[in-house]
């Protein structure tokens, strides 16, 4: 083969490779079908002697590019009383173009009948009181969810299917 035919063949193979990469390159995990789980255990003793405790598992499901479901399951204790936490929030979000920043457009609460824990118990984990949050990959399966100022939670990727 002459150099001309070889260079044309090489250019064609390179062009096909670039097209194949552009068509089949996987999207980022949190775009669609991505799940992330975080476990929280907290205990406080107040100067009055009263104690509170929280044992909570939070699951973030990135259902689609514009919807995230946040599921909370756990137990909150105050003094000698135990409260079941079993609620989920559907967040309507919009991803800021070219970034890992999400704008929360709306929130809808779904609570089980057995969930009688005070509403403010999991506010920090609900992305409540904020309009924007970031999703940053820390390690291969570890993600940091953070507001504009402080981290909200760190979570581990989980299978969603």
C-alpha positions in Angstrom: 0.0 0.0 0.0 1.1 3.5 -0.7 1.5 6.1 2.0 -1.5 7.9 0.7 -3.9 4.9 1.0 -2.5 4.1 4.4 -3.1 7.7 5.7 -6.7 7.7 4.2 -7.3 4.3 5.9 -5.9 5.5 9.2 -7.9 8.8 9.0 -11.1 6.7 8.4 -10.4 4.4 11.4 -9.7 7.5 13.6 -12.9 9.2 12.4 -15.0 6.0 13.2 -13.4 5.8 16.6 -14.2 9.4 17.5 -17.8 8.9 16.3 -18.1 5.6 18.3 -16.8 7.3 21.5 -19.2 10.2 21.1 -22.2 7.9 20.6 -21.5 5.3 23.1 -19.6 7.2 25.9 -21.6 6.6 29.1 -23.2 9.6 30.8 -22.3 10.6 34.4 -23.8 8.3 37.0 -26.0 10.8 38.7 -27.7 11.7 35.5 -30.0 8.7 35.4 -30.6 5.7 37.5 -28.0 6.6 40.1 -28.5 5.8 43.8 -26.5 6.9 46.8 -26.9 5.8 50.5 -25.9 7.5 53.7 -26.3 6.2 57.3 -26.4 8.7 60.2 -26.2 7.9 63.9 -26.3 10.8 66.4 -26.7 11.1 70.1 -27.0 14.3 72.2 -27.1 14.9 75.9 -28.4 18.3 77.0 -27.5 20.3 80.1 -31.0 19.4 81.5 -30.0 15.7 81.3 -32.4 15.0 78.5 -31.0 12.8 75.7 -31.9 12.5 72.0 -30.8 10.0 69.5 -31.1 9.6 65.7 -30.4 6.5 63.7 -31.3 7.2 60.0 -30.6 5.7 56.6 -31.0 8.1 53.7 -31.2 7.0 50.1 -31.0 9.5 47.2 -32.3 8.2 43.9 -31.5 10.2 40.9 -34.5 8.9 38.9 -34.1 11.1 35.9 -32.4 14.3 35.0 -35.1 16.4 36.6 -36.3 14.3 39.5 -34.6 13.0 42.7 -36.3 10.9 45.4 -34.9 11.2 48.9 -36.0 8.4 51.2 -35.5 8.5 55.0 -36.0 5.5 57.3 -34.9 5.3 60.9 -35.7 6.0 64.5 -35.6 9.2 66.6 -35.6 8.9 70.4 -36.2 11.7 72.9 -36.1 10.9 76.5 -37.9 7.5 76.7 -40.0 8.0 73.6 -39.2 6.4 70.2 -40.5 7.9 66.9 -40.4 6.0 63.6 -39.1 7.9 60.6 -40.4 6.7 57.3 -40.8 9.4 54.7 -39.7 10.4 51.2 -39.4 13.6 49.3 -39.7 14.0 45.6 -37.5 16.8 44.4 -38.0 18.5 41.1 -34.6 19.7 40.0 -32.9 21.4 37.2 -29.2 20.8 36.6 -27.2 24.0 35.9 -25.7 23.6 32.4 -22.2 22.3 32.3 -21.9 21.7 36.1 -22.8 19.3 39.0 -25.0 22.0 40.6 -28.7 21.3 40.9 -31.5 23.9 41.4 -34.4 22.6 43.5 -37.6 23.8 41.8 -40.1 22.0 44.0 -40.5 19.4 46.9 -43.3 17.0 47.7 -43.4 15.1 51.0 -44.8 11.5 51.3 -45.0 10.2 54.9 -46.1 6.8 56.1 -48.9 6.7 58.7 -46.5 5.3 61.3 -44.1 8.2 60.9 -44.9 10.5 63.8 -41.5 12.0 64.3 -41.3 15.8 64.4 -40.9 17.3 60.9 -37.7 19.2 61.7 -35.7 16.1 62.7 -34.2 15.5 59.3 -34.2 19.0 57.8 -30.5 19.2 57.2 -30.7 16.0 55.1 -33.8 17.1 53.2 -32.0 19.8 51.4 -34.5 22.1 53.2 -34.0 25.8 53.2 -31.6 25.7 50.2 -32.3 26.2 46.6 -29.0 24.8 45.2 -26.8 21.8 45.9 -23.7 20.2 44.4 -22.9 16.6 43.8 -19.2 15.9 43.9 -17.5 12.5 43.4 -14.9 12.0 46.1 -13.8 8.4 45.3 -15.0 5.8 42.8 -18.2 5.0 44.7 -18.3 7.9 47.3 -20.2 11.1 46.7 -20.4 14.4 48.6 -23.7 16.2 48.6 -23.2 19.8 49.7 -25.0 23.1 49.8 -23.5 26.4 48.9 -21.6 26.7 52.2 -21.5 23.4 54.1 -21.6 19.7 53.2 -25.0 18.0 53.7 -24.0 14.4 53.5 -21.5 11.9 52.2 -23.0 8.8 50.6 -21.9 5.6 48.9 -23.2 4.5 45.4 -25.8 1.7 45.5 -27.4 -0.3 42.7 -30.7 1.0 41.6 -32.1 -1.9 39.6 
